[in-house]
Amino acid sequence: MRGLIELLSLISDGQYHSGESLGQHLNISRASIWKRIQVLQSMGFEIYSIRGKGYRLVDAIELLDKQKILSNIGSTETLASLEVLSEIDSTNAYMLSKAGQISTPAACLSESQTAGRGRRGKPWVSPFGSNIYLSLLWTAHGGLQSLDGLSLMIGVSIAKTLSGLECPDVQLKWPNDIYANKKKLGGVLVELTGNWMDQAHVVIGIGLNQRITQEQRQHIEQPIVDLAELGWSGSRNELAGKLINQLLLDLRAFEEKGFSMFQDDWNARNVYEGCSVEVLQPRSRLLGECQGVNERGELLLKTEQGILKVHSGELSLRPISREV
């Protein structure tokens, strides 16, 4: 993998590079360069090859850079550690394995995931060098009982980060999704370990689509959108750093005051506000009008019987009509 990343880094500017010059940089033969180009193409990278000119990556990419990411975090002292990986099965699984063993907060980003996952065990398509795959390990000193609304707060943090980077406004879908143009832009996966009243370890996983090819979209079961479609062409490293920075700031506020101080921000971005929706649970189906969330992050459904409060869990929320 390291050799592939070195080659990808050389052609990541979108310009043509001859096989001879690439071979000289990497101290390998032109034939070896050609074989590595084929591997990169099999990974989904579009690479032009023209005799006499060399190889060119169709869409220039920006690989993750630890120092550039750290430079966009307000104070590196607030983050105990940052790892930037080329490939991992799952950044969340990796950080969960470190819970209780390393100082927190600690963050991990990877160029790709071989077994990325979302809520309810669904796979998360994670192509190399295209998106944000971030996991943050955090210690909740108030225990598991203090975490009501945490995943919604994270959604607000993501929305604020994107807004600060002049990305078009995004919306939030209860309880874990980031939306734009009525399609999924990203998601949040929170995994917990620890005690109810005492210290708990929290892994906050975030996936954000920066650029997804048409071929990659064929493996995704729902309509999605990426930042490139939204017209955002900023720095991937800046996005990662500023997202970590915003999370650290908001987690500090969340620990002090809970979700209530984020409630209005979440409701202002509620993608289903005022819409008729259904909540599918393992053994039931709830119908009502979406009225946002309360101070605990519970979904409020207006029904003929009054307002129902729905807790997060193994459920799915979707509109009944096509108004959203």
N, C-alpha and C positions, 0 to 999 in steps of 0.2 A: 504493500500500500504506500509506503514512503516514497518509492520510486515514481509511482503514479502521481502523487501529490507534487513532487518536484517538477515533473513534466507539466502538469496542469498549471502550476504556478508560472512557468515560463511562457505558456501560451494564453494565460488568463486575460491578457490585454486586448484580445480580439484582433491582433495583427498577425501577418504571415511570418512564420519562422521556418527556415530550411531545416531539413533533417540533419544536415551536416552540422549546423550551428547548435542545434539542440543536443546532438550527440557529443559535441565538444564540451558543452556546459555540464553534461551529466557523465561524461567519460564512458560512453557506451557507443555501440555501432549504430549506423542509420537503420539497419534491420531491426535492432532492438527498439529503436524509437518507433518504427512502424508497428511493431507488435504491441507496444504500450498504447499507441494511439487507438488500435483496435479494441483494446480492453476498455479504454475510456469511452469509446463509442458504444460498447456493449452496456456501459453503466448509464447511458442516456445522454451523454454529451454530444452535441452536434458539432462536428469538426470537418471543415472543408480540407481537401487535399488536392493541390494543383501542382503538376510537374513543373519544376523550375522556380516555383515560389515557396512551396513548403506546406505547412499546416497552419490552419487558422480556426480558433474557437469561434463559432458563429456569434454567440452572445458572451461578451466579456463578463467575467465573474470576479468577485472579491472573496478570497479565502479568509477564514477567521485568523486574527492576529491578537495574541494575548495582550501585548503592550498597547495596541490601539484600543482594545476593549477597556482596559484599565484606565486609559487616559480619559475616557468618557464617564467614569464613575467619580462622583463628587469627592470622595475621600477613600483611598484604597485601604485605610485603616479600619473602615467599617465592614470590609469584606475579608474574612479570615484567609480564604484561598480561592483561586480560580484555576480550573483546568480546561484546556482546549484540546480536544481529541480529534483524531481523524475519523475513527469509526468505533462504535460501541453498540452492544445489543440494544440497550435502552438507557438513556441518561438518568431516568428516574430509578431504575433498578440499581444502577451503579451507585447513585447517591444514597439510596436506602441501605446498601451494603456497608456504607461508611457511617451510618447513624450511630452516635455514641462513641465513635472512634476518633473523630476529627473535630476541631474547633468550628463553630458556626458564627455567622452565616457563611456558607461555602457554596460556590457555584461551579457548574460544569456545563460546557457547550461541546457539541460534536458536529463535525461536518456531515455525518450520516448516522443512521441507526439501522441495524439489521432486524430488530424486533421492537420497534417503537410501538407504543400502545396509547389508546385514548380511554375514555370512560367505558365502563361495562366490558372491558377486555377487548375492545375493537382495535384492529391494527391501525397504526398511523404511518402512512406512506412517507418515507424519509429519504429522498434521493440526496446524493452527495452534493455539497457545496451550493445548495439552492435556497435553503430556508433557515429559520432559527429553531434549533432544538436545544432548549435550556432547562436545566433543573437546578433549583436552589434549595439547599438543606438549611433549615432554620429551626431554632429551639423555641418552643412555646412554653414559657415558664408558668403559665396559668393552667397547663394541662389541656387535655382534649376538650374539656367542657368549656374552654374559653374561645373555641374556634368557630362559633356560629357565623356564617356569612363569609368565611375566609376566601372561598373560591370566587365569590362575587367581587370582593375587594380586589382580588388579583385582576379580574376583568377590567375594573376601573383603572388600575395601574397601567395596564396595557393600552387602554384607550387614551389615557393622559399622555403616555409616552409617544404614541403615534401622532397625537394632536400637536405635541411640542416639536415634532419633526416635520410638520406641515403636510402630513398625510391626510387625505380626505376623511371626514368624520366617520367613525365606525360605531356600530351598535352592539348591544350585548343581549345574548339569549340565555335565559335562566336554565341551568345554573352555571354552565362552564364554557360557553361558546362565544367567539368573537365573530361578528358579522359585518359585511359591507355589501352594498348593492343586492341585498336579500340573499346573499350566499355566504358560506362559511369561509372566514379568513384565518381562523386559528382556534385553538382550544386550550383548556387548562385541565390538568390532572393533578389532584392533591392526594397524597398518600401519607398515612399517619402511623406512628408507632409510639407507644408510651403509656402513661397513666392518665386516668380521667381527671383527677384533681391536681396531680403533681406534674413535673416536667414531661413534655412530650416532644418527639422529633417529627418534623414536618418536611416532606419533600414536595416542592412546588414545581410541577412540570409544565412547560409552555411550548407549544408548537405554533409557529407563525409562517404562513406561506409568503415567501418573497417572490419566487419564480417557479411555476410548475408547468412543465411542457405538456403538450396535448397527449403525448404517449403516456406520461405519468398519470394524467387525469383519468385514463381508462381504468386504472386500478382503484379509483376512489368512487364510492357508492353514492355520493351526494353532490349537489352543485357546490362548487368552491370558487373562490376568487383569490388572486394574489396581489401583492403590493404593486407589482409591475403593471397590472391591469388598471389599478387605481391611479396610475400616473406617478407613482413614487419611485424615484431612482437614486435614493440616498445610499449612504454607506451602511453595509451590513454590520461592520464592527461598531459603528456609532450607535446603531439601533440596539445591538446587544448590550453595549455598555450603559446606555441611557435607560434601557429597560431594567437592568439590574439595579441601577441607582434609584429609580423610581420605586421599585419593589422594596428596597431597604428603607427608604423614607416612609412608605405607606405601612410597612409591617411594624415599624416603631410606633406609628400612630394607632394602628389597629390593636397592638398589645396594650396600649394605654386606655383607649376609648371604645374599642370594639367596632363592629360594623356600622353602628348607627351614624357615624360621621361620614360614611361613604354611601349611605342609603339614597340620598337625593341625587348624587352623581350617577348611581346605577340606574335609578328610575328615569333619569333624563335621557338615558341611552337605550331604554328597553325596546327591543325590536318588535315586540308583540303588544305594545301598549294599546289597550282598548280593543284588541282583536279577540275574536272567538277562538278558543284554543281547546285542545284536549290533552290531558296528562295520562299517558299510558303507564300503568303500574303492573307488576307481575300478575296480579289477580283482579285488577279493577281498571276502570276508565272513568276519568273525571272530565266533565265539560263545564265551561264557564268563560267569562270575559276576563282577560288578563288585566289585573290592576296593579302590576308591579310587585314590589317586595316590601316587607316590613323591616323593623330595626334588627331582626334576627336573621334576615336573609331568606325568610320563608316566602314562597310564591303566594300571592293573594288572588283567588279566583272568585269572581262575582257570579253567584248561582241563584236559582229561584229560592233556595233555602238560606241565602245569605252569603257572607264572605267565608270561604274555606281557606285554610292555611295549609300549604303543601310543603313538606320537608323534602330536602334533596335525598336521593337514594337511587335505587335501580329503577329508573323511570325515564320516559321520553316525553318531551314537550313539542307540540307542533300545532300549526294553525289549522282550523277546520276549513276555512275558506282560503282562497288564494290572494287575499288582500295583502299578505306579506310573503 
